[in-house]
């Protein structure tokens, strides 16, 4: 523990970004003795159709007897698309009334996505 802190702290996810949920912190309360460390797990989920991007998620630890003694760690939750599509060529020049042109496209899943 920092500066030989001894005590009990509650952990939470305050002000989660819209569409990003901190579903569970286990354990949600830890007790530390001087020089000790403790680990917790944080369950994080993202809503279906959440916009692709990076979202800051705060994890807060607050002393149970002195709420002015608190620390926050911010993690970045990166939402990636479920799948991508890439076509080649990505620039096609054709003339009016010309013949049909063909491009080749590949669709690939990301992060283990499997859908209907």
C-alpha positions as YAML, in Angstrom:
chain: A
units: angstrom
residues:
- id: 1
  name: UNK
  ca: [0.00, 0.00, 0.00]
- id: 2
  name: UNK
  ca: [1.10, 3.55, -0.67]
- id: 3
  name: UNK
  ca: [2.72, 5.40, 2.26]
- id: 4
  name: UNK
  ca: [2.01, 2.46, 4.58]
- id: 5
  name: UNK
  ca: [-1.76, 2.86, 4.36]
- id: 6
  name: UNK
  ca: [-3.74, 0.50, 6.57]
- id: 7
  name: UNK
  ca: [-7.50, 0.38, 6.18]
- id: 8
  name: UNK
  ca: [-10.48, -0.68, 4.12]
- id: 9
  name: UNK
  ca: [-11.50, 0.78, 0.78]
- id: 10
  name: UNK
  ca: [-14.62, 0.45, -1.37]
- id: 11
  name: UNK
  ca: [-14.19, 0.23, -5.12]
- id: 12
  name: UNK
  ca: [-16.63, 1.59, -7.70]
- id: 13
  name: UNK
  ca: [-16.94, 2.86, -11.26]
- id: 14
  name: UNK
  ca: [-18.28, 6.41, -10.98]
- id: 15
  name: UNK
  ca: [-19.55, 8.30, -14.01]
- id: 16
  name: UNK
  ca: [-19.31, 5.44, -16.52]
- id: 17
  name: UNK
  ca: [-19.60, 6.65, -20.12]
- id: 18
  name: UNK
  ca: [-22.98, 6.09, -21.78]
- id: 19
  name: UNK
  ca: [-23.09, 2.61, -23.30]
- id: 20
  name: UNK
  ca: [-20.18, 1.28, -21.24]
- id: 21
  name: UNK
  ca: [-21.06, -0.58, -18.04]
- id: 22
  name: UNK
  ca: [-18.92, -1.57, -15.12]
- id: 23
  name: UNK
  ca: [-21.01, -4.60, -14.18]
- id: 24
  name: UNK
  ca: [-19.05, -5.99, -11.22]
- id: 25
  name: UNK
  ca: [-15.96, -5.32, -9.16]
- id: 26
  name: UNK
  ca: [-14.86, -8.41, -7.26]
- id: 27
  name: UNK
  ca: [-14.24, -7.96, -4.43]
- id: 28
  name: UNK
  ca: [-15.83, -4.53, -4.17]
- id: 29
  name: UNK
  ca: [-14.19, -3.90, -0.80]
- id: 30
  name: UNK
  ca: [-10.57, -4.59, 0.13]
- id: 31
  name: UNK
  ca: [-8.60, -4.35, 3.36]
- id: 32
  name: UNK
  ca: [-4.92, -3.43, 3.21]
- id: 33
  name: UNK
  ca: [-2.16, -3.55, 5.74]
- id: 34
  name: UNK
  ca: [1.04, -1.51, 5.57]
- id: 35
  name: UNK
  ca: [3.05, -2.45, 2.50]
- id: 36
  name: UNK
  ca: [0.42, -4.88, 1.15]
- id: 37
  name: UNK
  ca: [-1.29, -4.97, -2.23]
- id: 38
  name: UNK
  ca: [-4.59, -6.48, -3.32]
- id: 39
  name: UNK
  ca: [-6.08, -7.34, -6.72]
- id: 40
  name: UNK
  ca: [-9.65, -7.03, -7.93]
- id: 41
  name: UNK
  ca: [-11.38, -7.92, -11.18]
- id: 42
  name: UNK
  ca: [-13.65, -5.49, -13.00]
- id: 43
  name: UNK
  ca: [-16.41, -6.72, -15.33]
- id: 44
  name: UNK
  ca: [-16.93, -4.36, -18.26]
- id: 45
  name: UNK
  ca: [-19.60, -4.62, -20.94]
- id: 46
  name: UNK
  ca: [-20.53, -2.51, -23.95]
- id: 47
  name: UNK
  ca: [-24.06, -2.04, -25.32]
- id: 48
  name: UNK
  ca: [-25.00, -3.46, -28.68]
- id: 49
  name: UNK
  ca: [-24.55, -0.84, -31.43]
- id: 50
  name: UNK
  ca: [-22.17, 1.22, -29.28]
- id: 51
  name: UNK
  ca: [-20.29, 3.65, -31.49]
- id: 52
  name: UNK
  ca: [-16.75, 2.56, -32.32]
- id: 53
  name: UNK
  ca: [-14.21, 4.55, -30.33]
- id: 54
  name: UNK
  ca: [-12.33, 4.93, -27.08]
- id: 55
  name: UNK
  ca: [-14.17, 5.47, -23.80]
- id: 56
  name: UNK
  ca: [-12.56, 6.42, -20.46]
- id: 57
  name: UNK
  ca: [-13.71, 4.28, -17.52]
- id: 58
  name: UNK
  ca: [-12.83, 5.35, -13.98]
- id: 59
  name: UNK
  ca: [-12.15, 2.89, -11.18]
- id: 60
  name: UNK
  ca: [-12.36, 4.59, -7.78]
- id: 61
  name: UNK
  ca: [-11.02, 3.35, -4.44]
- id: 62
  name: UNK
  ca: [-12.32, 5.24, -1.39]
- id: 63
  name: UNK
  ca: [-11.48, 4.73, 2.25]
- id: 64
  name: UNK
  ca: [-14.54, 3.49, 4.18]
- id: 65
  name: UNK
  ca: [-14.04, 5.89, 7.11]
- id: 66
  name: UNK
  ca: [-12.59, 8.95, 5.38]
- id: 67
  name: UNK
  ca: [-14.25, 9.76, 2.04]
- id: 68
  name: UNK
  ca: [-11.67, 12.49, 1.37]
- id: 69
  name: UNK
  ca: [-9.09, 9.69, 1.02]
- id: 70
  name: UNK
  ca: [-9.76, 8.40, -2.48]
- id: 71
  name: UNK
  ca: [-7.87, 7.59, -5.64]
- id: 72
  name: UNK
  ca: [-9.01, 7.08, -9.24]
- id: 73
  name: UNK
  ca: [-7.46, 5.04, -12.02]
- id: 74
  name: UNK
  ca: [-8.74, 5.58, -15.55]
- id: 75
  name: UNK
  ca: [-8.67, 2.83, -18.15]
- id: 76
  name: UNK
  ca: [-9.48, 3.19, -21.83]
- id: 77
  name: UNK
  ca: [-12.19, 0.89, -23.19]
- id: 78
  name: UNK
  ca: [-11.64, 0.51, -26.94]
- id: 79
  name: UNK
  ca: [-14.80, -0.43, -28.86]
- id: 80
  name: UNK
  ca: [-13.97, -2.05, -32.20]
- id: 81
  name: UNK
  ca: [-16.35, -2.91, -35.05]
- id: 82
  name: UNK
  ca: [-17.78, -6.45, -35.02]
- id: 83
  name: UNK
  ca: [-16.57, -6.93, -38.58]
- id: 84
  name: UNK
  ca: [-14.78, -5.10, -41.36]
- id: 85
  name: UNK
  ca: [-15.20, -5.01, -45.11]
- id: 86
  name: UNK
  ca: [-12.36, -4.18, -47.50]
- id: 87
  name: UNK
  ca: [-12.64, -3.97, -51.29]
- id: 88
  name: UNK
  ca: [-10.04, -3.87, -54.03]
- id: 89
  name: UNK
  ca: [-9.56, -1.92, -55.98]
- id: 90
  name: UNK
  ca: [-10.74, 0.85, -53.64]
- id: 91
  name: UNK
  ca: [-10.82, 3.31, -56.56]
- id: 92
  name: UNK
  ca: [-12.79, 2.35, -59.65]
- id: 93
  name: UNK
  ca: [-12.86, 4.41, -62.83]
- id: 94
  name: UNK
  ca: [-15.54, 3.61, -65.38]
- id: 95
  name: UNK
  ca: [-17.31, 5.45, -68.15]
- id: 96
  name: UNK
  ca: [-20.99, 6.18, -68.60]
- id: 97
  name: UNK
  ca: [-22.75, 3.31, -70.34]
- id: 98
  name: UNK
  ca: [-19.58, 1.23, -70.05]
- id: 99
  name: UNK
  ca: [-19.42, -2.44, -69.19]
- id: 100
  name: UNK
  ca: [-20.03, -3.72, -65.68]
- id: 101
  name: UNK
  ca: [-16.91, -3.51, -63.52]
- id: 102
  name: UNK
  ca: [-16.12, -5.97, -60.74]
- id: 103
  name: UNK
  ca: [-14.39, -5.42, -57.41]
- id: 104
  name: UNK
  ca: [-13.44, -8.06, -54.88]
- id: 105
  name: UNK
  ca: [-14.48, -7.53, -51.25]
- id: 106
  name: UNK
  ca: [-13.47, -9.38, -48.12]
- id: 107
  name: UNK
  ca: [-15.56, -9.36, -44.96]
- id: 108
  name: UNK
  ca: [-13.76, -10.41, -41.79]
- id: 109
  name: UNK
  ca: [-14.85, -10.74, -38.16]
- id: 110
  name: UNK
  ca: [-13.09, -8.90, -35.34]
- id: 111
  name: UNK
  ca: [-12.50, -9.91, -31.74]
- id: 112
  name: UNK
  ca: [-14.14, -13.31, -32.13]
- id: 113
  name: UNK
  ca: [-17.40, -11.91, -33.56]
- id: 114
  name: UNK
  ca: [-19.82, -14.55, -34.73]
- id: 115
  name: UNK
  ca: [-23.27, -13.45, -35.79]
- id: 116
  name: UNK
  ca: [-26.23, -14.37, -37.91]
...
